Amino acid sequence: MEQLENKARYDFYRLYRVHLETEEHVQIFKELEERCDSVTFYGHARHPDQYLTIMIAAHKIADFITLLERYNVSGVVLVSGGVDVCLKFLISANLFTYFFPGK
């Protein structure tokens, strides 16, 4: 039986799907990936008209929303409140590779 204290917790994290429409968006998200350890990227910002899936730590959600609004980046919350539940659903529905290509 797995001990609770050894299990990683993702309570209140959010999983976002964002659309990088411009070169400015690409540069912003490259910098975010390099500088912020509270954000997990599933893929890398490389070119305009790209979609990225990003997991945001609970204490950075407000800052992330501000960033999306300030730079007019469109995004949708894929799951809120428990990322591990979402990942289990994606895997069971065979959608994991759609949202996380190359994983």
N, C-alpha and C positions, 0 to 999 in steps of 0.2 A: 504494500500500500504506500503510495507516494505521500511524503510528508508535506503539509501545506506550506511550511516556511521555506521549502526549496522550490516551490512553484512560482514562476514569473506571473505577475498580475497585471492586467490591462484594464482594470475597472475605470470607467469614465473616459477612456481613450476614444478617439473618433478616427474612422477611416474615411478619407476623402478621395474623390476622383476629380482632378482639376484639368482644365483645358488651357494649355499654353498657346495663346493665339498669336503672339508677337515675339520678336526677338528680345524685346524688353522683358517680357514674361520669362523667357528662357534664362536670361542673365540673372533675374531676381531669384529664380528657383535653384540655379546653380550655386549662387551665393548662400542661400538658405541651407542647402544640403551640406555645404562645406563648414558653415559656422554654427549650426544649431544641432545639439545632441538630443533634443527632445522631439525630433521629427525623424521618422524612418521612411525613406524613399524606396519604393519598389519599382526600380528603373531609374534612369537619370535624365535630367533636362538636357535635350540635345538640339531641338529645332522647333520652329513655330508650327502650329497646328498639330501639337502632340498632346496626348492624354497621359497623365501620371496618377498613380495611386500612392497616397501618402498617409501614414499613420501619425497622428498628432497626440502627444502626451496631454493628459487632462489639464495640467497647469499652463499649457501654451495655447489652448483652443481660442481664447479671446484674442491673443496676439495674431494668430493665424487668420481669424475672421477679419481683423483689421487690415491685414496685409492683402487679403483677397479684395476687400472693398476699396482700399486705397489705390490699387493698381488695376482694378476692374478685371480681375481674373474670375472666370466662371468656374464654379465647382459645386459638387453635390456630395452630401454626406451619404456614404454607403452604409455605415453602421455607427451608432452612437451608444455608448454605455458598456460595451464589452466586445472587443475585437476578436477574442478567441472564439466567441459564439459565431461571429460572422465568418471567420476562416473555416470553421467546421462546416457551416452551411455551403460555402463556395466549393469546398472539396467534395462534399456529398452530392452537390448538383452539377459536378464536372465543369464548374465555371472558374476554377482557380486560375488556370492558364490564360483565360480571357482577361482577367483583371491584373494578373502578374505574369506577363509574357516573359519567357526565358527562365522562369523559376522552376 
